[in-house]
Amino acid sequence: MSENQMNDENLSPELEDLLAGDWESLPDSNYDAWADGMYHASCTAAVKTVAGHPSVEFTFKMIEVKELADPSTTPPAVGGTNSELCTLDNGIGMSSFKKFLKVFGPHLGISNRKELVDAIQDVEVLLNNKRRYDKKNDVWRFRVDNLVCI
């Protein structure tokens, strides 16, 4: 058995249940990056570890579609969510993290990073997003292009 093959003796009962059955019975993804446009949303930040990387995730919950870049696009559902993950152990992730903090910091009057992340809970924003296509995983990714607290 190769190192990448699963050894049944090491599987937890939960993982065994998840892996049981055929792949066709799995539900389709309900993730759909919002179409390019301007949205009124609420934002919440959460600290987490993703694949061993310290990260902060900014989750946006749709309140209202303000304008779609392509008016013929079907608008996303009110109440739907999208998020942007900033991994803090690389330069690109830190730059993205700073992009968010420089908007929320002055609005909330907080300069300490930890206190600021903790304070970003259901903060109303206007955001422009521009989806990007992830060729490797064959999916559209949500990306905040501009953000303003309201």
N, CA, C and O atoms as a GROMACS GRO file, in nm:
protein
  600
    1MET      N    1   0.086  -0.118   0.000
    1MET     CA    2   0.000   0.000   0.000
    1MET      C    3   0.090   0.123   0.000
    1MET      O    4   0.185   0.132   0.077
    2SER      N    5   0.058   0.218  -0.088
    2SER     CA    6   0.137   0.340  -0.094
    2SER      C    7   0.106   0.427   0.028
    2SER      O    8   0.007   0.405   0.098
    3GLU      N    9   0.191   0.523   0.051
    3GLU     CA   10   0.176   0.614   0.164
    3GLU      C   11   0.047   0.697   0.154
    3GLU      O   12  -0.008   0.738   0.256
    4ASN      N   13  -0.002   0.722   0.030
    4ASN     CA   14  -0.122   0.802   0.010
    4ASN      C   15  -0.251   0.723   0.021
    4ASN      O   16  -0.359   0.783   0.030
    5GLN      N   17  -0.244   0.589   0.021
    5GLN     CA   18  -0.365   0.509   0.034
    5GLN      C   19  -0.410   0.508   0.178
    5GLN      O   20  -0.330   0.517   0.271
    6MET      N   21  -0.541   0.496   0.196
    6MET     CA   22  -0.598   0.499   0.331
    6MET      C   23  -0.590   0.360   0.394
    6MET      O   24  -0.618   0.259   0.329
    7ASN      N   25  -0.551   0.358   0.518
    7ASN     CA   26  -0.548   0.236   0.595
    7ASN      C   27  -0.675   0.233   0.680
    7ASN      O   28  -0.692   0.318   0.767
    8ASP      N   29  -0.764   0.136   0.655
    8ASP     CA   30  -0.892   0.129   0.725
    8ASP      C   31  -0.878   0.129   0.876
    8ASP      O   32  -0.968   0.174   0.947
    9GLU      N   33  -0.766   0.079   0.926
    9GLU     CA   34  -0.746   0.074   1.071
    9GLU      C   35  -0.733   0.213   1.132
    9GLU      O   36  -0.757   0.231   1.251
   10ASN      N   37  -0.694   0.312   1.052
   10ASN     CA   38  -0.671   0.447   1.102
   10ASN      C   39  -0.791   0.540   1.081
   10ASN      O   40  -0.785   0.657   1.121
   11LEU      N   41  -0.899   0.492   1.020
   11LEU     CA   42  -1.014   0.577   0.993
   11LEU      C   43  -1.106   0.585   1.114
   11LEU      O   44  -1.136   0.484   1.177
   12SER      N   45  -1.149   0.705   1.144
   12SER     CA   46  -1.248   0.723   1.250
   12SER      C   47  -1.383   0.677   1.197
   12SER      O   48  -1.402   0.672   1.075
   13PRO      N   49  -1.476   0.645   1.285
   13PRO     CA   50  -1.610   0.605   1.238
   13PRO      C   51  -1.676   0.715   1.154
   13PRO      O   52  -1.745   0.685   1.056
   14GLU      N   53  -1.656   0.842   1.190
   14GLU     CA   54  -1.714   0.953   1.114
   14GLU      C   55  -1.658   0.958   0.972
   14GLU      O   56  -1.732   0.979   0.876
   15LEU      N   57  -1.527   0.938   0.960
   15LEU     CA   58  -1.465   0.941   0.828
   15LEU      C   59  -1.508   0.820   0.747
   15LEU      O   60  -1.529   0.830   0.626
   16GLU      N   61  -1.520   0.705   0.811
   16GLU     CA   62  -1.569   0.586   0.740
   16GLU      C   63  -1.708   0.612   0.682
   16GLU      O   64  -1.735   0.576   0.568
   17ASP      N   65  -1.796   0.676   0.762
   17ASP     CA   66  -1.931   0.708   0.714
   17ASP      C   67  -1.927   0.804   0.596
   17ASP      O   68  -2.002   0.788   0.500
   18LEU      N   69  -1.839   0.905   0.604
   18LEU     CA   70  -1.829   1.003   0.495
   18LEU      C   71  -1.778   0.940   0.365
   18LEU      O   72  -1.816   0.983   0.256
   19LEU      N   73  -1.693   0.839   0.378
   19LEU     CA   74  -1.635   0.776   0.260
   19LEU      C   75  -1.718   0.659   0.207
   19LEU      O   76  -1.691   0.609   0.098
   20ALA      N   77  -1.817   0.616   0.283
   20ALA     CA   78  -1.901   0.504   0.239
   20ALA      C   79  -1.991   0.548   0.123
   20ALA      O   80  -2.031   0.664   0.115
   21GLY      N   81  -2.021   0.456   0.036
   21GLY     CA   82  -2.113   0.484  -0.074
   21GLY      C   83  -2.042   0.537  -0.196
   21GLY      O   84  -1.920   0.555  -0.198
   22ASP      N   85  -2.122   0.562  -0.301
   22ASP     CA   86  -2.064   0.608  -0.427
   22ASP      C   87  -2.059   0.760  -0.432
   22ASP      O   88  -2.135   0.827  -0.361
   23TRP      N   89  -1.973   0.813  -0.513
   23TRP     CA   90  -1.954   0.958  -0.521
   23TRP      C   91  -2.075   1.029  -0.577
   23TRP      O   92  -2.098   1.146  -0.544
   24GLU      N   93  -2.155   0.961  -0.661
   24GLU     CA   94  -2.271   1.026  -0.720
   24GLU      C   95  -2.377   1.065  -0.618
   24GLU      O   96  -2.458   1.153  -0.642
   25SER      N   97  -2.375   0.997  -0.501
   25SER     CA   98  -2.475   1.026  -0.398
   25SER      C   99  -2.439   1.150  -0.315
   25SER      O  100  -2.519   1.195  -0.233
   26LEU      N  101  -2.320   1.204  -0.335
   26LEU     CA  102  -2.282   1.324  -0.261
   26LEU      C  103  -2.362   1.444  -0.311
   26LEU      O  104  -2.392   1.452  -0.430
   27PRO      N  105  -2.398   1.538  -0.222
   27PRO     CA  106  -2.471   1.656  -0.267
   27PRO      C  107  -2.382   1.746  -0.350
   27PRO      O  108  -2.260   1.750  -0.333
   28ASP      N  109  -2.444   1.820  -0.442
   28ASP     CA  110  -2.370   1.920  -0.519
   28ASP      C  111  -2.335   2.036  -0.428
   28ASP      O  112  -2.402   2.060  -0.327
   29SER      N  113  -2.230   2.107  -0.464
   29SER     CA  114  -2.190   2.223  -0.387
   29SER      C  115  -2.298   2.330  -0.394
   29SER      O  116  -2.358   2.352  -0.500
   30ASN      N  117  -2.322   2.397  -0.282
   30ASN     CA  118  -2.416   2.509  -0.284
   30ASN      C  119  -2.338   2.641  -0.284
   30ASN      O  120  -2.396   2.748  -0.267
   31TYR      N  121  -2.206   2.631  -0.302
   31TYR     CA  122  -2.123   2.751  -0.307
   31TYR      C  123  -2.129   2.809  -0.447
   31TYR      O  124  -2.105   2.739  -0.546
   32ASP      N  125  -2.158   2.935  -0.455
   32ASP     CA  126  -2.159   3.003  -0.584
   32ASP      C  127  -2.110   3.146  -0.560
   32ASP      O  128  -2.177   3.225  -0.494
   33ALA      N  129  -1.994   3.177  -0.614
   33ALA     CA  130  -1.941   3.312  -0.597
   33ALA      C  131  -2.038   3.413  -0.657
   33ALA      O  132  -2.085   3.395  -0.770
   34TRP      N  133  -2.068   3.517  -0.583
   34TRP     CA  134  -2.161   3.619  -0.632
   34TRP      C  135  -2.110   3.676  -0.764
   34TRP      O  136  -1.990   3.692  -0.784
   35ALA      N  137  -2.202   3.705  -0.852
   35ALA     CA  138  -2.167   3.768  -0.980
   35ALA      C  139  -2.100   3.902  -0.954
   35ALA      O  140  -2.125   3.967  -0.852
   36ASP      N  141  -2.015   3.944  -1.045
   36ASP     CA  142  -1.949   4.074  -1.032
   36ASP      C  143  -2.054   4.182  -1.013
   36ASP      O  144  -2.154   4.187  -1.086
   37GLY      N  145  -2.031   4.270  -0.916
   37GLY     CA  146  -2.126   4.377  -0.893
   37GLY      C  147  -2.105   4.444  -0.759
   37GLY      O  148  -2.004   4.424  -0.692
   38MET      N  149  -2.204   4.526  -0.720
   38MET     CA  150  -2.199   4.598  -0.593
   38MET      C  151  -2.310   4.543  -0.502
   38MET      O  152  -2.424   4.524  -0.545
   39TYR      N  153  -2.272   4.518  -0.377
   39TYR     CA  154  -2.363   4.457  -0.281
   39TYR      C  155  -2.362   4.529  -0.147
   39TYR      O  156  -2.258   4.581  -0.104
   40HIS      N  157  -2.477   4.532  -0.082
   40HIS     CA  158  -2.489   4.575   0.057
   40HIS      C  159  -2.488   4.444   0.136
   40HIS      O  160  -2.571   4.356   0.111
   41ALA      N  161  -2.396   4.431   0.230
   41ALA     CA  162  -2.380   4.306   0.304
   41ALA      C  163  -2.337   4.336   0.447
   41ALA      O  164  -2.300   4.449   0.480
   42SER      N  165  -2.343   4.234   0.530
   42SER     CA  166  -2.283   4.244   0.664
   42SER      C  167  -2.159   4.157   0.662
   42SER      O  168  -2.154   4.055   0.593
   43CYS      N  169  -2.058   4.196   0.739
   43CYS     CA  170  -1.931   4.125   0.741
   43CYS      C  171  -1.897   4.082   0.883
   43CYS      O  172  -1.914   4.158   0.978
   44THR      N  173  -1.849   3.960   0.895
   44THR     CA  174  -1.801   3.906   1.022
   44THR      C  175  -1.665   3.843   0.997
   44THR      O  176  -1.646   3.772   0.898
   45ALA      N  177  -1.570   3.868   1.088
   45ALA     CA  178  -1.436   3.811   1.076
   45ALA      C  179  -1.421   3.700   1.179
   45ALA      O  180  -1.476   3.707   1.289
   46ALA      N  181  -1.345   3.598   1.142
   46ALA     CA  182  -1.318   3.487   1.234
   46ALA      C  183  -1.176   3.438   1.213
   46ALA      O  184  -1.131   3.421   1.100
   47VAL      N  185  -1.107   3.414   1.324
   47VAL     CA  186  -0.972   3.358   1.321
   47VAL      C  187  -0.987   3.206   1.312
   47VAL      O  188  -1.067   3.147   1.384
   48LYS      N  189  -0.909   3.144   1.224
   48LYS     CA  190  -0.914   2.998   1.211
   48LYS      C  191  -0.782   2.947   1.155
   48LYS      O  192  -0.700   3.024   1.106
   49THR      N  193  -0.765   2.818   1.162
   49THR     CA  194  -0.651   2.753   1.099
   49THR      C  195  -0.705   2.669   0.985
   49THR      O  196  -0.793   2.586   1.005
   50VAL      N  197  -0.652   2.691   0.865
   50VAL     CA  198  -0.698   2.619   0.747
   50VAL      C  199  -0.578   2.548   0.686
   50VAL      O  200  -0.482   2.611   0.644
   51ALA      N  201  -0.585   2.416   0.684
   51ALA     CA  202  -0.476   2.333   0.630
   51ALA      C  203  -0.342   2.369   0.694
   51ALA      O  204  -0.239   2.373   0.626
   52GLY      N  205  -0.346   2.396   0.823
   52GLY     CA  206  -0.224   2.428   0.897
   52GLY      C  207  -0.179   2.572   0.887
   52GLY      O  208  -0.076   2.608   0.943
   53HIS      N  209  -0.254   2.656   0.817
   53HIS     CA  210  -0.218   2.796   0.799
   53HIS      C  211  -0.302   2.885   0.890
   53HIS      O  212  -0.425   2.877   0.886
   54PRO      N  213  -0.238   2.971   0.971
   54PRO     CA  214  -0.315   3.067   1.050
   54PRO      C  215  -0.385   3.163   0.955
   54PRO      O  216  -0.322   3.218   0.864
   55SER      N  217  -0.514   3.184   0.976
   55SER     CA  218  -0.593   3.261   0.880
   55SER      C  219  -0.700   3.344   0.949
   55SER      O  220  -0.737   3.319   1.064
   56VAL      N  221  -0.749   3.443   0.876
   56VAL     CA  222  -0.868   3.517   0.915
   56VAL      C  223  -0.963   3.511   0.796
   56VAL      O  224  -0.925   3.543   0.683
   57GLU      N  225  -1.086   3.470   0.824
   57GLU     CA  226  -1.187   3.462   0.719
   57GLU      C  227  -1.286   3.576   0.738
   57GLU      O  228  -1.339   3.596   0.847
   58PHE      N  229  -1.311   3.649   0.631
   58PHE     CA  230  -1.410   3.756   0.630
   58PHE      C  231  -1.532   3.702   0.555
   58PHE      O  232  -1.526   3.678   0.434
   59THR      N  233  -1.642   3.684   0.627
   59THR     CA  234  -1.764   3.629   0.568
   59THR      C  235  -1.864   3.741   0.548
   59THR      O  236  -1.891   3.820   0.638
   60PHE      N  237  -1.919   3.745   0.428
   60PHE     CA  238  -2.016   3.848   0.389
   60PHE      C  239  -2.152   3.784   0.370
   60PHE      O  240  -2.166   3.685   0.299
   61LYS      N  241  -2.254   3.842   0.435
   61LYS     CA  242  -2.392   3.795   0.421
   61LYS      C  243  -2.470   3.900   0.344
   61LYS      O  244  -2.477   4.016   0.384
   62MET      N  245  -2.530   3.857   0.233
   62MET     CA  246  -2.601   3.947   0.144
   62MET      C  247  -2.723   4.010   0.211
   62MET      O  248  -2.807   3.940   0.267
   63ILE      N  249  -2.730   4.142   0.203
   63ILE     CA  250  -2.849   4.215   0.247
   63ILE      C  251  -2.927   4.261   0.125
   63ILE      O  252  -3.050   4.250   0.121
   64GLU      N  253  -2.854   4.314   0.024
   64GLU     CA  254  -2.921   4.366  -0.095
   64GLU      C  255  -2.823   4.372  -0.213
   64GLU      O  256  -2.706   4.405  -0.196
   65VAL      N  257  -2.873   4.340  -0.330
   65VAL     CA  258  -2.795   4.358  -0.453
   65VAL      C  259  -2.814   4.504  -0.494
   65VAL      O  260  -2.927   4.547  -0.516
   66LYS      N  261  -2.705   4.579  -0.504
   66LYS     CA  262  -2.715   4.718  -0.545
   66LYS      C  263  -2.707   4.732  -0.697
   66LYS      O  264  -2.787   4.803  -0.758
   67GLU      N  265  -2.610   4.662  -0.758
   67GLU     CA  266  -2.592   4.673  -0.903
   67GLU      C  267  -2.508   4.555  -0.950
   67GLU      O  268  -2.408   4.519  -0.888
   68LEU      N  269  -2.549   4.496  -1.060
   68LEU     CA  270  -2.471   4.388  -1.120
   68LEU      C  271  -2.392   4.443  -1.238
   68LEU      O  272  -2.443   4.526  -1.314
   69ALA      N  273  -2.268   4.399  -1.253
   69ALA     CA  274  -2.186   4.444  -1.365
   69ALA      C  275  -2.252   4.406  -1.497
   69ALA      O  276  -2.246   4.481  -1.594
   70ASP      N  277  -2.314   4.289  -1.501
   70ASP     CA  278  -2.387   4.244  -1.618
   70ASP      C  279  -2.534   4.229  -1.577
   70ASP      O  280  -2.569   4.132  -1.510
   71PRO      N  281  -2.619   4.324  -1.615
   71PRO     CA  282  -2.760   4.322  -1.572
   71PRO      C  283  -2.836   4.196  -1.612
   71PRO      O  284  -2.940   4.166  -1.554
   72SER      N  285  -2.786   4.121  -1.711
   72SER     CA  286  -2.856   3.999  -1.753
   72SER      C  287  -2.823   3.880  -1.662
   72SER      O  288  -2.884   3.774  -1.675
   73THR      N  289  -2.728   3.898  -1.571
   73THR     CA  290  -2.691   3.793  -1.478
   73THR      C  291  -2.800   3.773  -1.374
   73THR      O  292  -2.862   3.870  -1.329
   74THR      N  293  -2.823   3.649  -1.337
   74THR     CA  294  -2.919   3.621  -1.230
   74THR      C  295  -2.859   3.669  -1.098
   74THR      O  296  -2.749   3.627  -1.063
   75PRO      N  297  -2.929   3.754  -1.024
   75PRO     CA  298  -2.872   3.804  -0.899
   75PRO      C  299  -2.867   3.695  -0.793
   75PRO      O  300  -2.953   3.607  -0.789
   76PRO      N  301  -2.766   3.700  -0.706
   76PRO     CA  302  -2.758   3.602  -0.597
   76PRO      C  303  -2.870   3.626  -0.496
   76PRO      O  304  -2.927   3.735  -0.489
   77ALA      N  305  -2.901   3.524  -0.420
   77ALA     CA  306  -3.010   3.530  -0.323
   77ALA      C  307  -2.973   3.615  -0.201
   77ALA      O  308  -2.861   3.607  -0.150
   78VAL      N  309  -3.068   3.695  -0.156
   78VAL     CA  310  -3.051   3.770  -0.031
   78VAL      C  311  -3.035   3.669   0.082
   78VAL      O  312  -3.106   3.569   0.086
   79GLY      N  313  -2.941   3.695   0.172
   79GLY     CA  314  -2.914   3.603   0.283
   79GLY      C  315  -2.802   3.506   0.253
   79GLY      O  316  -2.751   3.440   0.344
   80GLY      N  317  -2.762   3.496   0.125
   80GLY     CA  318  -2.652   3.407   0.089
   80GLY      C  319  -2.520   3.462   0.141
   80GLY      O  320  -2.510   3.581   0.172
   81THR      N  321  -2.420   3.376   0.151
   81THR     CA  322  -2.291   3.419   0.203
   81THR      C  323  -2.179   3.387   0.105
   81THR      O  324  -2.189   3.296   0.022
   82ASN      N  325  -2.074   3.464   0.117
   82ASN     CA  326  -1.947   3.440   0.050
   82ASN      C  327  -1.838   3.484   0.145
   82ASN      O  328  -1.864   3.561   0.238
   83SER      N  329  -1.718   3.437   0.124
   83SER     CA  330  -1.610   3.476   0.214
   83SER      C  331  -1.478   3.488   0.141
   83SER      O  332  -1.459   3.433   0.032
   84GLU      N  333  -1.390   3.561   0.204
   84GLU     CA  334  -1.252   3.572   0.155
   84GLU      C  335  -1.161   3.534   0.270
   84GLU      O  336  -1.172   3.588   0.380
   85LEU      N  337  -1.071   3.440   0.243
   85LEU     CA  338  -0.979   3.390   0.344
   85LEU      C  339  -0.843   3.455   0.327
   85LEU      O  340  -0.788   3.459   0.217
   86CYS      N  341  -0.789   3.506   0.436
   86CYS     CA  342  -0.655   3.566   0.435
   86CYS      C  343  -0.564   3.476   0.517
   86CYS      O  344  -0.577   3.469   0.639
   87THR      N  345  -0.471   3.407   0.451
   87THR     CA  346  -0.373   3.327   0.524
   87THR      C  347  -0.263   3.420   0.570
   87THR      O  348  -0.210   3.500   0.493
   88LEU      N  349  -0.228   3.409   0.698
   88LEU     CA  350  -0.139   3.508   0.758
   88LEU      C  351   0.008   3.469   0.757
   88LEU      O  352   0.091   3.540   0.813
   89ASP      N  353   0.041   3.357   0.694
   89ASP     CA  354   0.181   3.314   0.692
   89ASP      C  355   0.245   3.332   0.554
   89ASP      O  356   0.345   3.267   0.521
   90ASN      N  357   0.186   3.422   0.474
   90ASN     CA  358   0.250   3.456   0.346
   90ASN      C  359   0.217   3.600   0.309
   90ASN      O  360   0.121   3.657   0.360
   91GLY      N  361   0.296   3.657   0.223
   91GLY     CA  362   0.283   3.799   0.188
   91GLY      C  363   0.152   3.834   0.120
   91GLY      O  364   0.096   3.940   0.146
   92ILE      N  365   0.103   3.748   0.032
   92ILE     CA  366  -0.022   3.778  -0.038
   92ILE      C  367  -0.137   3.780   0.061
   92ILE      O  368  -0.220   3.871   0.057
   93GLY      N  369  -0.143   3.682   0.149
   93GLY     CA  370  -0.250   3.677   0.249
   93GLY      C  371  -0.245   3.796   0.344
   93GLY      O  372  -0.349   3.852   0.380
   94MET      N  373  -0.123   3.834   0.386
   94MET     CA  374  -0.109   3.948   0.476
   94MET      C  375  -0.151   4.077   0.407
   94MET      O  376  -0.212   4.164   0.469
   95SER      N  377  -0.120   4.090   0.279
   95SER     CA  378  -0.160   4.208   0.204
   95SER      C  379  -0.312   4.216   0.195
   95SER      O  380  -0.371   4.323   0.208
   96SER      N  381  -0.375   4.104   0.172
   96SER     CA  382  -0.521   4.099   0.166
   96SER      C  383  -0.581   4.131   0.303
   96SER      O  384  -0.681   4.202   0.312
   97PHE      N  385  -0.521   4.078   0.408
   97PHE     CA  386  -0.565   4.105   0.545
   97PHE      C  387  -0.560   4.255   0.574
   97PHE      O  388  -0.653   4.311   0.630
   98LYS      N  389  -0.450   4.319   0.534
   98LYS     CA  390  -0.434   4.463   0.556
   98LYS      C  391  -0.539   4.541   0.478
   98LYS      O  392  -0.589   4.643   0.524
   99LYS      N  393  -0.573   4.492   0.357
   99LYS     CA  394  -0.676   4.557   0.274
   99LYS      C  395  -0.806   4.570   0.354
   99LYS      O  396  -0.873   4.673   0.348
  100PHE      N  397  -0.841   4.466   0.427
  100PHE     CA  398  -0.964   4.469   0.507
  100PHE      C  399  -0.948   4.556   0.631
  100PHE      O  400  -1.035   4.636   0.663
  101LEU      N  401  -0.835   4.540   0.702
  101LEU     CA  402  -0.816   4.614   0.827
  101LEU      C  403  -0.812   4.764   0.806
  101LEU      O  404  -0.859   4.839   0.892
  102LYS      N  405  -0.757   4.809   0.694
  102LYS     CA  406  -0.749   4.954   0.673
  102LYS      C  407  -0.886   5.015   0.644
  102LYS      O  408  -0.901   5.137   0.650
  103VAL      N  409  -0.986   4.932   0.613
  103VAL     CA  410  -1.123   4.980   0.597
  103VAL      C  411  -1.195   4.976   0.732
  103VAL      O  412  -1.260   5.074   0.771
  104PHE      N  413  -1.185   4.864   0.802
  104PHE     CA  414  -1.258   4.847   0.928
  104PHE      C  415  -1.195   4.925   1.044
  104PHE      O  416  -1.268   4.973   1.131
  105GLY      N  417  -1.063   4.938   1.047
  105GLY     CA  418  -0.994   5.006   1.158
  105GLY      C  419  -1.044   5.147   1.182
  105GLY      O  420  -1.088   5.177   1.293
  106PRO      N  421  -1.038   5.236   1.083
  106PRO     CA  422  -1.087   5.372   1.103
  106PRO      C  423  -1.237   5.378   1.135
  106PRO      O  424  -1.281   5.460   1.216
  107HIS      N  425  -1.314   5.291   1.071
  107HIS     CA  426  -1.460   5.290   1.093
  107HIS      C  427  -1.493   5.253   1.238
  107HIS      O  428  -1.582   5.313   1.299
  108LEU      N  429  -1.421   5.155   1.292
  108LEU     CA  430  -1.449   5.110   1.428
  108LEU      C  431  -1.360   5.179   1.532
  108LEU      O  432  -1.380   5.161   1.653
  109GLY      N  433  -1.264   5.258   1.486
  109GLY     CA  434  -1.176   5.330   1.578
  109GLY      C  435  -1.081   5.240   1.654
  109GLY      O  436  -1.048   5.267   1.770
  110ILE      N  437  -1.036   5.132   1.591
  110ILE     CA  438  -0.948   5.034   1.656
  110ILE      C  439  -0.824   5.014   1.570
  110ILE      O  440  -0.835   4.995   1.449
  111SER      N  441  -0.705   5.018   1.633
  111SER     CA  442  -0.583   4.995   1.556
  111SER      C  443  -0.519   4.859   1.587
  111SER      O  444  -0.446   4.805   1.503
  112ASN      N  445  -0.545   4.803   1.704
  112ASN     CA  446  -0.489   4.672   1.740
  112ASN      C  447  -0.555   4.565   1.653
  112ASN      O  448  -0.677   4.555   1.647
  113ARG      N  449  -0.473   4.484   1.587
  113ARG     CA  450  -0.526   4.385   1.492
  113ARG      C  451  -0.620   4.284   1.555
  113ARG      O  452  -0.727   4.257   1.502
  114LYS      N  453  -0.580   4.226   1.669
  114LYS     CA  454  -0.664   4.125   1.734
  114LYS      C  455  -0.797   4.185   1.778
  114LYS      O  456  -0.903   4.128   1.754
  115GLU      N  457  -0.790   4.301   1.843
  115GLU     CA  458  -0.913   4.366   1.887
  115GLU      C  459  -1.003   4.401   1.769
  115GLU      O  460  -1.125   4.390   1.777
  116LEU      N  461  -0.941   4.442   1.660
  116LEU     CA  462  -1.017   4.478   1.540
  116LEU      C  463  -1.088   4.356   1.481
  116LEU      O  464  -1.206   4.361   1.449
  117VAL      N  465  -1.014   4.246   1.466
  117VAL     CA  466  -1.076   4.124   1.412
  117VAL      C  467  -1.191   4.080   1.502
  117VAL      O  468  -1.297   4.042   1.452
  118ASP      N  469  -1.172   4.086   1.633
  118ASP     CA  470  -1.278   4.048   1.727
  118ASP      C  471  -1.400   4.140   1.714
  118ASP      O  472  -1.513   4.096   1.736
  119ALA      N  473  -1.378   4.266   1.678
  119ALA     CA  474  -1.487   4.365   1.670
  119ALA      C  475  -1.565   4.357   1.539
  119ALA      O  476  -1.676   4.411   1.530
  120ILE      N  477  -1.509   4.291   1.438
  120ILE     CA  478  -1.577   4.284   1.308
  120ILE      C  479  -1.683   4.173   1.316
  120ILE      O  480  -1.658   4.058   1.282
  121GLN      N  481  -1.799   4.212   1.361
  121GLN     CA  482  -1.913   4.121   1.377
  121GLN      C  483  -2.037   4.190   1.321
  121GLN      O  484  -2.086   4.287   1.378
  122ASP      N  485  -2.086   4.141   1.210
  122ASP     CA  486  -2.206   4.197   1.146
  122ASP      C  487  -2.194   4.346   1.115
  122ASP      O  488  -2.289   4.422   1.134
  123VAL      N  489  -2.077   4.388   1.069
  123VAL     CA  490  -2.055   4.527   1.029
  123VAL      C  491  -2.110   4.544   0.887
  123VAL      O  492  -2.074   4.468   0.797
  124GLU      N  493  -2.198   4.642   0.867
  124GLU     CA  494  -2.256   4.663   0.734
  124GLU      C  495  -2.156   4.731   0.641
  124GLU      O  496  -2.087   4.826   0.678
  125VAL      N  497  -2.152   4.679   0.519
  125VAL     CA  498  -2.058   4.728   0.419
  125VAL      C  499  -2.125   4.737   0.282
  125VAL      O  500  -2.227   4.674   0.256
  126LEU      N  501  -2.064   4.818   0.197
  126LEU     CA  502  -2.090   4.813   0.053
  126LEU      C  503  -1.965   4.754  -0.007
  126LEU      O  504  -1.854   4.796   0.026
  127LEU      N  505  -1.981   4.657  -0.095
  127LEU     CA  506  -1.862   4.597  -0.156
  127LEU      C  507  -1.884   4.577  -0.303
  127LEU      O  508  -1.994   4.549  -0.350
  128ASN      N  509  -1.774   4.593  -0.376
  128ASN     CA  510  -1.768   4.553  -0.516
  128ASN      C  511  -1.688   4.425  -0.518
  128ASN      O  512  -1.582   4.417  -0.456
  129ASN      N  513  -1.737   4.326  -0.589
  129ASN     CA  514  -1.657   4.206  -0.600
  129ASN      C  515  -1.629   4.177  -0.747
  129ASN      O  516  -1.704   4.217  -0.836
  130LYS      N  517  -1.520   4.108  -0.768
  130LYS     CA  518  -1.480   4.062  -0.900
  130LYS      C  519  -1.441   3.916  -0.883
  130LYS      O  520  -1.341   3.884  -0.819
  131ARG      N  521  -1.521   3.829  -0.941
  131ARG     CA  522  -1.489   3.686  -0.930
  131ARG      C  523  -1.362   3.657  -1.009
  131ARG      O  524  -1.328   3.726  -1.105
  132ARG      N  525  -1.293   3.553  -0.965
  132ARG     CA  526  -1.178   3.506  -1.042
  132ARG      C  527  -1.194   3.357  -1.063
  132ARG      O  528  -1.249   3.287  -0.978
  133TYR      N  529  -1.148   3.309  -1.176
  133TYR     CA  530  -1.164   3.168  -1.210
  133TYR      C  531  -1.042   3.091  -1.164
  133TYR      O  532  -0.929   3.124  -1.200
  134ASP      N  533  -1.064   2.988  -1.085
  134ASP     CA  534  -0.959   2.899  -1.036
  134ASP      C  535  -0.953   2.779  -1.131
  134ASP      O  536  -1.034   2.687  -1.120
  135LYS      N  537  -0.857   2.781  -1.223
  135LYS     CA  538  -0.846   2.675  -1.324
  135LYS      C  539  -0.816   2.539  -1.260
  135LYS      O  540  -0.868   2.437  -1.305
  136LYS      N  541  -0.734   2.540  -1.158
  136LYS     CA  542  -0.694   2.414  -1.093
  136LYS      C  543  -0.815   2.339  -1.038
  136LYS      O  544  -0.824   2.217  -1.052
  137ASN      N  545  -0.906   2.411  -0.975
  137ASN     CA  546  -1.022   2.348  -0.913
  137ASN      C  547  -1.151   2.365  -0.993
  137ASN      O  548  -1.257   2.318  -0.952
  138ASP      N  549  -1.142   2.432  -1.109
  138ASP     CA  550  -1.255   2.451  -1.198
  138ASP      C  551  -1.376   2.516  -1.128
  138ASP      O  552  -1.489   2.469  -1.141
  139VAL      N  553  -1.349   2.623  -1.053
  139VAL     CA  554  -1.456   2.696  -0.985
  139VAL      C  555  -1.429   2.846  -0.991
  139VAL      O  556  -1.315   2.889  -1.010
  140TRP      N  557  -1.536   2.924  -0.974
  140TRP     CA  558  -1.522   3.068  -0.961
  140TRP      C  559  -1.500   3.100  -0.815
  140TRP      O  560  -1.565   3.041  -0.728
  141ARG      N  561  -1.409   3.192  -0.785
  141ARG     CA  562  -1.379   3.234  -0.648
  141ARG      C  563  -1.426   3.376  -0.626
  141ARG      O  564  -1.415   3.462  -0.714
  142PHE      N  565  -1.480   3.400  -0.507
  142PHE     CA  566  -1.526   3.532  -0.465
  142PHE      C  567  -1.404   3.614  -0.426
  142PHE      O  568  -1.317   3.564  -0.356
  143ARG      N  569  -1.396   3.738  -0.471
  143ARG     CA  570  -1.286   3.827  -0.432
  143ARG      C  571  -1.340   3.969  -0.419
  143ARG      O  572  -1.399   4.024  -0.512
  144VAL      N  573  -1.319   4.027  -0.301
  144VAL     CA  574  -1.361   4.165  -0.276
  144VAL      C  575  -1.263   4.258  -0.348
  144VAL      O  576  -1.142   4.250  -0.329
  145ASP      N  577  -1.319   4.346  -0.430
  145ASP     CA  578  -1.236   4.440  -0.506
  145ASP      C  579  -1.230   4.574  -0.433
  145ASP      O  580  -1.122   4.633  -0.420
  146ASN      N  581  -1.344   4.624  -0.386
  146ASN     CA  582  -1.351   4.749  -0.310
  146ASN      C  583  -1.449   4.729  -0.195
  146ASN      O  584  -1.546   4.654  -0.207
  147LEU      N  585  -1.423   4.796  -0.083
  147LEU     CA  586  -1.504   4.777   0.036
  147LEU      C  587  -1.514   4.908   0.112
  147LEU      O  588  -1.415   4.979   0.130
  148VAL      N  589  -1.636   4.940   0.157
  148VAL     CA  590  -1.661   5.062   0.237
  148VAL      C  591  -1.756   5.024   0.348
  148VAL      O  592  -1.857   4.958   0.324
  149CYS      N  593  -1.726   5.067   0.472
  149CYS     CA  594  -1.818   5.046   0.583
  149CYS      C  595  -1.927   5.152   0.578
  149CYS      O  596  -1.901   5.267   0.543
  150ILE      N  597  -2.049   5.112   0.612
  150ILE     CA  598  -2.160   5.209   0.614
  150ILE      C  599  -2.227   5.212   0.750
  150ILE      O  600  -2.322   5.288   0.770
   0.00000   0.00000   0.00000
